[in-house]
C-alpha cells in the first residue's frame, strides 16, 4: 500500500533537520535555494512557524532560527512516556537497600520533573510526589541529567537559569554549576545538601535509557544522609549493575567515574 506524503508536514520536518544539521540562522532566500521550494510557499511556512512561536529572528533581517519551544514540547512529551521496566526495578531495588525516598527524574525545560517516586517508610523522611519539578541547574537530580546533554543544550539551559538562593547549598552562578557537574562526574555521583530544600540531602546518578535522559536519586534528611553519601553512591552503582548490567554505565554513561572498578 502506497502512503501519500503530506508535503507541508514533510517540509516542516525537513526544516527541523536542516537547522539541527547546520546550527545557524537561515534567510528565506537560503532556504529556497537549499530546498528548491517556491518562494511563496516557503514564506508562508516560515511565517506560520514564526506566528506560532517556533521560529524567530535573532537579529533583524539576520535570518530565522528555531526557538526553544520545540525542545520544551519534546521534553513534555518524553516526560509522559511510560518508564522502562528496568527503571522501575531499579527504584524498588534502591528503596529496599537504602530505606530512603527514591525517585527517577527527567528533563522538562528549566526543570527536572519527578516521574516515579517510592517514599521512605521511616518516620522522619523526605516526602515527594510524582510531577514535582525542581530547578534542573540547582539540584543533584537535574545536574546529573545535564551531565549527559550536549554542550549546546547545557549552555541554553544556563543562559536562562534564574539563580535564586533556596538554601546554603544552592549554586549561584553558571561557573558554580559547571564546576559542580565536572566534579560530580569525576567523583561518580551528584550530591546536594540543602540546595533546593533545606535540610535535605540527595545523591544522584545519570541514566540513559532508550535514548532518553534520566537521573535516579536517593534522598533523605540531611542529618541522616550527609555522612553516608559515598556509601549511598556505591549502593546506587551496585543497584544499576544488578538491574541494568555490569557494563551499563561504561557503555551508556562513559563520562561518569565508575565506583565498582
C-alpha positions as CSV (number, residue, x, y, z in Angstrom):
1,X,0.0,0.0,0.0
2,X,1.5,3.3,-1.1
3,X,1.4,6.1,1.6
4,X,0.9,9.6,0.3
5,X,3.2,12.1,1.9
6,X,1.7,15.4,3.2
7,X,4.0,17.9,1.6
8,X,3.6,20.7,4.2
9,X,4.3,18.2,7.1
10,X,7.3,16.8,5.3
11,X,8.7,20.4,4.8
12,X,8.4,21.2,8.5
13,X,10.4,18.0,9.3
14,X,13.0,18.8,6.7
15,X,13.3,22.3,8.0
16,X,14.0,21.0,11.5
17,X,16.6,18.5,10.2
18,X,18.2,21.4,8.4
19,X,18.6,23.6,11.5
20,X,19.8,20.6,13.6
21,X,22.5,19.9,11.0
22,X,23.6,23.5,10.1
23,X,23.1,25.1,13.6
24,X,22.9,28.6,12.2
25,X,20.3,31.1,11.1
26,X,18.9,30.9,7.5
27,X,17.1,33.5,5.5
28,X,14.1,32.9,3.2
29,X,16.5,33.0,0.2
30,X,18.8,30.5,1.9
31,X,16.0,28.0,2.4
32,X,14.5,28.4,-1.1
33,X,17.9,27.8,-2.6
34,X,18.8,24.9,-0.4
35,X,15.5,23.0,-0.8
36,X,14.4,24.3,-4.2
37,X,11.0,25.3,-2.7
38,X,8.9,28.0,-4.3
39,X,9.4,31.4,-2.6
40,X,5.7,31.9,-1.8
41,X,5.1,28.6,-0.1
42,X,8.4,28.8,1.8
43,X,7.5,32.3,3.0
44,X,4.0,31.1,4.2
45,X,5.6,28.1,6.0
46,X,8.2,30.4,7.8
47,X,5.6,33.0,8.7
48,X,3.3,30.3,10.2
49,X,6.1,28.9,12.3
50,X,7.1,32.4,13.4
51,X,3.5,33.3,14.4
52,X,3.2,30.0,16.4
53,X,6.4,30.8,18.2
54,X,8.6,28.0,16.7
55,X,10.9,30.3,14.6
56,X,12.3,33.8,15.4
57,X,14.8,36.3,14.0
58,X,17.7,36.6,16.5
59,X,18.7,39.8,14.6
60,X,16.5,42.0,12.4
61,X,16.9,40.6,8.8
62,X,19.6,38.3,10.1
63,X,17.8,35.1,9.2
64,X,15.5,32.7,11.1
65,X,16.3,30.1,13.8
66,X,14.1,27.7,15.9
67,X,13.0,28.8,19.4
68,X,13.2,26.7,22.5
69,X,9.5,25.8,22.1
70,X,10.5,22.7,20.1
71,X,12.7,21.4,22.9
72,X,10.0,22.2,25.6
73,X,7.3,20.3,23.7
74,X,9.6,17.3,23.1
75,X,10.6,17.2,26.7
76,X,6.9,17.4,27.9
77,X,6.0,14.5,25.5
78,X,9.0,12.4,26.6
79,X,8.3,13.0,30.3
80,X,4.9,11.5,30.0
81,X,6.1,8.3,28.3
82,X,5.9,5.2,30.5
83,X,9.2,4.5,32.3
84,X,11.1,1.4,31.1
85,X,10.6,-1.7,33.4
86,X,14.3,-1.7,34.3
87,X,14.0,1.8,35.7
88,X,11.1,0.8,37.9
89,X,13.0,-2.3,39.1
90,X,15.9,0.0,39.9
91,X,13.7,2.1,42.1
92,X,12.4,-0.9,44.0
93,X,15.9,-2.2,44.5
94,X,17.2,1.1,45.9
95,X,14.1,1.5,48.1
96,X,14.9,-1.8,49.7
97,X,18.6,-1.4,50.1
98,X,18.7,2.2,51.3
99,X,15.5,2.7,53.2
100,X,15.3,6.3,51.9
101,X,13.0,8.1,49.4
102,X,13.9,7.2,45.8
103,X,12.8,8.8,42.5
104,X,13.6,8.9,38.8
105,X,13.5,12.4,37.2
106,X,13.6,13.5,33.5
107,X,14.3,17.0,32.0
108,X,11.5,19.4,31.3
109,X,12.8,22.8,30.1
110,X,14.4,24.6,33.0
111,X,13.3,21.9,35.5
112,X,13.8,18.2,36.3
113,X,10.4,16.6,36.9
114,X,10.0,13.6,39.2
115,X,8.3,10.8,37.2
116,X,8.1,8.0,39.7
117,X,8.7,8.1,43.5
118,X,8.9,5.5,46.2
119,X,8.6,7.1,49.7
120,X,10.7,6.0,52.6
121,X,8.9,4.1,55.3
122,X,10.9,5.9,58.0
123,X,9.1,8.2,60.4
124,X,11.4,11.1,59.5
125,X,11.8,11.2,55.7
126,X,11.7,13.4,52.7
127,X,8.3,13.4,51.0
128,X,8.0,13.9,47.3
129,X,5.3,13.2,44.8
130,X,5.4,12.4,41.0
131,X,5.1,15.5,39.0
132,X,7.1,17.7,41.4
133,X,9.5,20.0,39.5
134,X,12.9,21.2,40.7
135,X,15.4,23.6,39.1
136,X,17.5,21.5,36.7
137,X,20.6,23.5,37.3
138,X,20.3,23.7,41.1
139,X,19.8,20.1,42.2
140,X,21.7,16.8,42.1
141,X,18.8,15.2,40.1
142,X,19.0,18.0,37.5
143,X,22.7,18.3,37.2
144,X,23.0,14.5,36.7
145,X,20.7,14.9,33.7
146,X,22.5,17.9,32.4
147,X,25.8,16.0,32.5
148,X,24.6,13.8,29.6
149,X,23.4,16.7,27.5
150,X,25.3,18.2,24.6
151,X,27.3,21.4,25.3
152,X,24.8,23.4,23.3
153,X,21.8,22.1,25.4
154,X,23.6,22.8,28.6
155,X,24.6,26.3,27.5
156,X,21.0,27.0,26.5
157,X,19.7,26.0,30.0
158,X,22.3,28.0,31.8
159,X,21.6,31.1,29.7
160,X,18.0,31.1,31.0
161,X,18.8,29.9,34.5
162,X,17.5,32.0,37.4
163,X,19.9,31.8,40.3
164,X,17.7,32.1,43.4
165,X,19.0,31.2,46.8
166,X,16.9,28.3,48.2
167,X,19.4,27.1,50.8
168,X,23.1,27.3,51.7
169,X,24.0,24.7,49.1
170,X,22.3,26.4,46.1
171,X,24.7,27.1,43.2
172,X,24.5,30.8,42.4
173,X,26.4,31.2,39.1
174,X,26.9,29.4,35.7
175,X,30.5,28.8,36.8
176,X,29.4,27.0,40.0
177,X,27.0,24.8,38.1
178,X,29.7,23.9,35.5
179,X,32.2,23.2,38.2
180,X,29.8,21.1,40.2
181,X,28.9,18.9,37.1
182,X,32.6,18.4,36.3
183,X,33.5,17.4,39.9
184,X,30.5,15.1,40.2
185,X,31.4,13.2,37.0
186,X,34.9,12.7,38.3
187,X,33.5,11.6,41.7
188,X,31.0,9.2,40.2
189,X,27.8,10.7,41.8
190,X,26.0,14.0,42.1
191,X,25.3,15.4,45.6
192,X,23.2,18.1,47.1
193,X,22.9,19.4,50.6
194,X,20.2,22.0,51.3
195,X,20.5,23.0,47.7
196,X,16.7,23.3,46.9
197,X,15.0,22.0,50.0
198,X,16.6,23.0,53.4
199,X,17.9,20.1,55.4
200,X,17.5,17.7,52.5
201,X,20.4,15.6,51.2
202,X,20.4,13.8,47.8
203,X,22.7,11.6,45.8
204,X,22.0,11.1,42.1
205,X,23.4,9.2,39.2
206,X,22.6,9.9,35.5
207,X,20.8,7.2,33.4
208,X,20.3,6.9,29.6
209,X,17.6,4.5,28.7
210,X,16.2,4.2,25.2
211,X,17.8,7.4,24.1
212,X,16.1,9.3,27.0
213,X,17.9,11.1,29.8
214,X,17.0,10.4,33.4
215,X,18.6,10.5,36.8
216,X,18.0,8.3,39.8
217,X,18.1,9.9,43.2
218,X,18.3,8.7,46.8
219,X,17.1,11.5,49.2
220,X,16.5,11.9,52.9
221,X,17.0,14.2,55.9
222,X,20.5,15.8,55.8
223,X,21.3,14.6,59.3
224,X,20.9,11.0,58.1
225,X,22.2,11.3,54.6
226,X,25.2,13.6,54.8
227,X,27.7,11.2,56.4
228,X,26.6,8.3,54.1
229,X,26.8,10.0,50.7
230,X,29.8,8.0,49.5
231,X,28.3,4.7,50.6
232,X,24.9,5.6,49.1
233,X,26.6,6.4,45.8
234,X,28.2,2.9,45.8
235,X,24.8,1.4,46.6
236,X,23.3,3.2,43.5
237,X,26.1,1.9,41.3
238,X,25.5,-1.6,42.6
239,X,21.8,-1.5,42.0
240,X,22.4,-0.2,38.5
241,X,24.7,-3.2,37.9
242,X,22.1,-5.6,39.2
243,X,19.2,-4.2,37.3
244,X,20.9,-2.9,34.1
245,X,24.0,-5.0,33.8
246,X,27.7,-4.7,34.9
247,X,28.6,-2.9,31.8
248,X,25.7,-0.5,31.7
249,X,27.5,2.7,33.0
250,X,30.6,2.1,30.9
251,X,28.6,1.8,27.7
252,X,25.9,4.3,28.4
253,X,27.3,6.9,30.7
254,X,31.0,6.8,29.8
255,X,31.9,10.2,31.3
256,X,30.9,9.1,34.8
257,X,33.6,7.6,37.1
258,X,32.6,4.0,37.9
259,X,32.7,3.3,41.6
260,X,32.8,-0.5,41.4
261,X,36.0,-0.8,39.4
